[in-house]
């Protein structure tokens, strides 16, 4: 699902294309994307108007027109906006298009493509409740450590759940939260109200680091297929944890290595019904894990589990 960095890339490209442009035509016949509005709503709101602002808060995009009306776009899971020539054929999975003119002559088109159709397009005379309910945007507003600490202190939920709450930090999703927790070395299931001031500062730095790396990776790419994988832990099932194995060997005495061979130490786990799990274990581990399965990682065939080789830290489960 697109998160803050993804949607910011889309905003930048829409601003370059639509900022100051006059809308010549707008069309969508996809009732699911326009729900609950009629297919004619897009054309009624846009045609003849000039785009004054292309904004973003969290995962929502907002076009502000010269008459004060707004068009809101949420990318859902697979949505994306692409610029094309006005005469170009319909794109695969195209759900909406906006044709426009710039500088009184050049005409072009932006197309909304969405294979799974979980995205939204909403026209309104003012800001919609979904936009107003969003909390501070880490990129637009920055991260206020004091306010973040206060929000965490009010909650008994897992810290990762709180960070993903869009009313607290708009735009943070599962990937950014997972990466931030790793950079901050904070257990994602830690109770939010138990974090120290130092923990909150590390968390804020971790969020900034994860966001900065993702934005840098997306610079210059034309779409998700061209983005370089910059994740430290997300989606890296079965891979050595970056930097951990080396430090484990360097900092462990012979006695400690022998002791570690007699136990499993789960240092990291994220359990959430709708999101991936990440487990980091120290190997080799002859004793059973808390799950009763011993230290196991997915087999190379993708079926079942196998014992993990060697000592060190390994990401044993991290599905993207």
C-alpha positions as CSV (number, residue, x, y, z in Angstrom):
1,X,0.0,0.0,0.0
2,X,1.4,3.5,-0.9
3,X,2.7,5.3,2.2
4,X,3.9,8.9,2.8
5,X,7.0,8.8,0.6
6,X,5.1,7.2,-2.3
7,X,2.2,9.7,-2.2
8,X,4.7,12.6,-1.9
9,X,6.3,11.5,-5.2
10,X,2.9,11.5,-6.9
11,X,2.1,14.9,-5.4
12,X,5.3,16.4,-6.8
13,X,4.6,15.0,-10.3
14,X,0.9,16.2,-10.2
15,X,2.0,19.6,-9.1
16,X,4.5,19.8,-12.0
17,X,1.8,18.8,-14.5
18,X,-1.3,20.4,-13.1
19,X,-0.2,23.4,-11.1
20,X,-1.7,26.5,-12.8
21,X,-3.2,24.4,-15.5
22,X,-6.7,24.9,-16.9
23,X,-8.9,21.7,-17.0
24,X,-10.3,20.9,-20.5
25,X,-12.0,17.6,-19.7
26,X,-12.4,15.1,-16.9
27,X,-13.8,11.7,-17.1
28,X,-14.4,8.6,-14.9
29,X,-17.0,5.9,-15.2
30,X,-15.7,3.8,-12.3
31,X,-18.4,4.0,-9.6
32,X,-16.3,2.1,-7.1
33,X,-13.4,4.7,-7.3
34,X,-15.9,7.6,-7.2
35,X,-18.1,6.1,-4.4
36,X,-20.6,7.3,-3.4
37,X,-20.6,10.1,-6.1
38,X,-22.0,9.8,-9.6
39,X,-19.6,9.4,-12.6
40,X,-20.5,13.0,-13.8
41,X,-19.2,14.5,-10.5
42,X,-15.6,14.8,-11.7
43,X,-16.4,16.7,-14.9
44,X,-18.8,19.0,-13.1
45,X,-16.2,20.0,-10.5
46,X,-13.2,20.3,-12.8
47,X,-14.0,21.4,-16.4
48,X,-13.1,25.0,-17.0
49,X,-11.4,25.5,-13.6
50,X,-7.7,26.3,-12.9
51,X,-5.7,24.2,-10.4
52,X,-4.4,26.5,-7.8
53,X,-2.7,24.0,-5.4
54,X,-1.7,20.4,-5.4
55,X,-1.3,19.4,-1.7
56,X,-0.9,16.3,0.4
57,X,-1.5,15.2,3.9
58,X,-0.5,11.7,4.9
59,X,-1.8,9.4,2.2
60,X,-4.3,11.8,0.8
61,X,-3.8,14.2,-2.2
62,X,-5.8,17.4,-2.6
63,X,-6.3,19.6,-5.6
64,X,-7.6,23.1,-4.8
65,X,-9.4,24.8,-7.7
66,X,-9.8,28.5,-8.5
67,X,-13.4,28.5,-7.2
68,X,-12.4,27.0,-3.9
69,X,-13.7,23.5,-4.7
70,X,-11.5,20.5,-4.0
71,X,-10.7,17.1,-5.5
72,X,-9.3,14.5,-3.1
73,X,-7.4,11.4,-4.2
74,X,-6.4,8.4,-2.1
75,X,-4.3,5.8,-3.9
76,X,-5.6,2.8,-2.0
77,X,-3.4,-0.2,-2.5
78,X,-2.4,0.0,-6.2
79,X,-3.4,3.5,-7.3
80,X,-1.0,5.8,-9.2
81,X,-1.2,8.9,-11.4
82,X,0.7,9.1,-14.7
83,X,1.1,11.9,-17.2
84,X,0.4,11.1,-20.9
85,X,-0.2,12.9,-24.1
86,X,-3.8,13.8,-24.5
87,X,-4.1,11.6,-27.6
88,X,-2.5,8.6,-26.0
89,X,-4.7,5.5,-25.7
90,X,-6.4,4.4,-22.5
91,X,-3.9,3.0,-20.1
92,X,-4.2,-0.5,-18.5
93,X,-6.3,-0.3,-15.4
94,X,-7.1,3.4,-16.1
95,X,-10.0,4.6,-13.9
96,X,-10.0,8.3,-14.5
97,X,-8.4,11.0,-16.7
98,X,-8.0,14.7,-16.5
99,X,-7.0,16.6,-19.7
100,X,-5.5,20.1,-19.2
101,X,-3.8,23.0,-21.0
102,X,-0.8,24.9,-19.8
103,X,0.5,28.3,-21.0
104,X,-2.6,28.7,-23.2
105,X,-1.3,26.1,-25.7
106,X,0.3,22.9,-24.6
107,X,-2.3,20.2,-23.8
108,X,-1.7,17.0,-21.9
109,X,-3.4,14.4,-19.7
110,X,-3.0,12.8,-16.3
111,X,-4.5,9.3,-15.8
112,X,-5.4,7.6,-12.6
113,X,-4.6,3.8,-12.9
114,X,-5.6,1.3,-10.2
115,X,-5.7,-2.4,-10.8
116,X,-7.4,-3.3,-7.5
117,X,-9.7,-0.3,-7.4
118,X,-9.4,0.4,-3.6
119,X,-8.5,4.1,-4.3
120,X,-10.8,7.0,-4.0
121,X,-11.6,10.2,-6.0
122,X,-13.9,12.7,-4.1
123,X,-15.1,16.1,-5.2
124,X,-16.2,18.6,-2.5
125,X,-16.8,22.2,-1.9
126,X,-14.6,22.1,1.3
127,X,-12.3,19.8,3.1
128,X,-13.7,16.3,3.7
129,X,-13.8,14.6,7.2
130,X,-11.1,12.1,6.2
131,X,-8.7,15.0,5.6
132,X,-9.6,16.9,8.7
133,X,-9.1,13.9,10.9
134,X,-5.5,13.5,9.9
135,X,-2.8,14.3,12.4
136,X,0.5,16.1,11.7
137,X,2.3,15.1,8.5
138,X,6.0,14.2,9.3
139,X,7.2,15.7,6.0
140,X,5.0,18.9,5.9
141,X,4.8,19.6,9.7
142,X,7.9,17.8,11.0
143,X,7.8,15.5,14.0
144,X,7.2,17.3,17.3
145,X,8.9,15.0,19.8
146,X,7.0,16.5,22.8
147,X,3.6,16.0,21.1
148,X,4.6,12.5,20.0
149,X,5.7,11.7,23.5
150,X,2.4,12.9,24.9
151,X,0.4,10.9,22.4
152,X,2.4,7.7,23.2
153,X,2.0,8.3,27.0
154,X,-1.8,8.4,26.6
155,X,-1.9,5.0,25.1
156,X,-1.5,1.4,26.4
157,X,-1.4,0.0,22.8
158,X,1.7,-1.3,21.1
159,X,4.0,1.5,20.0
160,X,3.9,0.4,16.4
161,X,0.1,0.6,16.4
162,X,0.2,4.1,17.8
163,X,2.7,5.3,15.3
164,X,0.5,4.0,12.5
165,X,-2.5,5.8,13.9
166,X,-3.3,8.4,11.2
167,X,-4.6,10.9,13.7
168,X,-1.2,10.9,15.4
169,X,1.2,10.8,12.5
170,X,-0.4,11.1,9.0
171,X,1.1,8.9,6.3
172,X,3.0,6.4,8.5
173,X,2.1,2.8,7.4
174,X,3.4,-0.6,8.1
175,X,6.6,-0.4,6.1
176,X,7.8,3.0,7.5
177,X,6.8,2.0,11.0
178,X,8.7,-1.3,10.8
179,X,11.8,0.4,9.4
180,X,11.6,3.1,12.0
181,X,11.3,0.6,14.9
182,X,14.4,-1.2,13.6
183,X,16.5,2.0,13.3
184,X,15.4,3.0,16.8
185,X,16.0,-0.5,18.2
186,X,12.6,-0.4,19.9
187,X,10.5,-3.6,20.1
188,X,7.3,-2.9,18.1
189,X,5.1,-4.5,20.7
190,X,6.4,-2.4,23.5
191,X,3.6,-0.5,25.4
192,X,3.5,3.0,24.1
193,X,3.1,4.5,27.6
194,X,6.2,2.7,28.9
195,X,8.7,4.4,26.5
196,X,11.2,6.8,28.0
197,X,12.0,10.2,26.6
198,X,15.1,8.8,25.1
199,X,13.1,6.1,23.3
200,X,10.8,8.7,21.8
201,X,13.7,10.7,20.5
202,X,15.2,7.6,18.9
203,X,11.8,6.8,17.4
204,X,11.5,10.2,15.9
205,X,15.0,9.9,14.4
206,X,14.2,6.4,13.1
207,X,11.1,7.8,11.4
208,X,13.1,10.6,9.8
209,X,15.8,8.2,8.6
210,X,13.3,5.7,7.1
211,X,11.4,8.5,5.3
212,X,14.6,10.2,4.0
213,X,15.9,6.9,2.6
214,X,12.6,6.1,0.9
215,X,12.3,9.6,-0.7
216,X,15.9,9.4,-1.9
217,X,15.3,6.0,-3.5
218,X,12.3,7.3,-5.4
219,X,13.9,10.4,-6.8
220,X,14.0,10.1,-10.6
221,X,11.9,7.0,-10.9
222,X,8.8,7.0,-13.1
223,X,6.9,4.4,-11.0
224,X,7.1,1.8,-8.3
225,X,8.7,-0.8,-10.5
226,X,11.8,1.4,-10.7
227,X,12.3,2.0,-7.0
228,X,15.3,0.5,-5.4
229,X,14.8,-1.6,-2.4
230,X,16.2,0.4,0.6
231,X,14.5,-1.5,3.4
232,X,16.7,-2.7,6.2
233,X,14.3,-5.4,7.4
234,X,11.0,-5.3,5.7
235,X,10.6,-8.1,3.1
236,X,14.0,-9.6,3.8
237,X,12.9,-13.0,5.1
238,X,15.8,-15.5,5.5
239,X,18.5,-12.9,5.1
240,X,21.2,-12.0,7.7
241,X,20.2,-8.9,9.6
242,X,22.4,-6.0,8.4
243,X,25.4,-5.6,10.7
244,X,24.0,-7.7,13.5
245,X,25.9,-11.0,12.9
246,X,29.2,-9.2,12.7
247,X,28.7,-7.5,16.0
248,X,27.4,-10.7,17.6
249,X,30.7,-12.4,16.8
250,X,32.9,-9.5,17.6
251,X,31.4,-8.7,21.0
252,X,30.7,-12.2,22.3
253,X,33.3,-14.1,24.3
254,X,33.8,-17.8,23.8
255,X,31.7,-18.5,26.9
256,X,28.9,-16.3,25.6
257,X,29.0,-18.1,22.3
258,X,28.7,-21.4,24.1
259,X,25.8,-20.1,26.1
260,X,24.1,-18.7,23.1
261,X,24.3,-22.1,21.5
262,X,22.0,-23.4,24.2
263,X,19.2,-20.9,23.8
264,X,17.0,-19.0,21.4
265,X,16.7,-15.3,22.0
266,X,13.9,-13.7,20.1
267,X,14.9,-10.1,20.0
268,X,12.3,-8.7,17.7
269,X,8.8,-9.6,16.7
270,X,5.8,-7.8,15.1
271,X,2.5,-9.6,15.4
272,X,-0.5,-8.0,13.7
273,X,-3.4,-9.6,12.1
274,X,-3.2,-7.7,8.9
275,X,0.5,-7.1,8.6
276,X,3.8,-9.1,8.3
277,X,5.6,-10.6,11.2
278,X,9.3,-10.0,11.7
279,X,11.3,-12.4,13.9
280,X,15.0,-12.1,14.6
281,X,16.6,-15.0,16.4
282,X,20.2,-15.8,17.5
283,X,21.4,-19.1,16.3
284,X,22.2,-22.0,16.6
285,X,19.4,-22.7,19.1
286,X,18.8,-26.3,20.2
287,X,16.2,-25.4,22.8
288,X,12.5,-24.9,21.7
289,X,11.3,-21.4,21.0
290,X,8.3,-19.9,22.8
291,X,6.3,-21.2,19.9
292,X,7.5,-24.8,20.6
293,X,9.0,-25.2,17.2
294,X,12.7,-24.6,17.9
295,X,14.6,-22.1,15.9
296,X,13.2,-22.5,12.4
297,X,13.2,-20.5,9.2
298,X,11.2,-21.0,6.0
299,X,12.7,-23.7,3.9
300,X,14.2,-22.8,0.5
301,X,11.4,-24.5,-1.2
302,X,8.9,-22.1,0.4
303,X,7.2,-25.0,2.2
304,X,7.6,-25.9,5.8
305,X,10.5,-24.9,8.0
306,X,14.1,-25.9,8.5
307,X,16.8,-25.4,11.2
308,X,18.8,-22.2,10.8
309,X,22.6,-22.7,10.1
310,X,25.4,-20.9,11.9
311,X,25.5,-18.4,14.6
312,X,24.5,-14.8,14.3
313,X,21.3,-12.9,13.7
314,X,18.9,-13.9,11.0
315,X,15.6,-12.4,9.9
316,X,13.4,-15.5,10.1
317,X,10.1,-14.2,9.0
318,X,9.4,-11.0,7.1
319,X,6.8,-11.2,4.4
320,X,6.1,-8.2,2.2
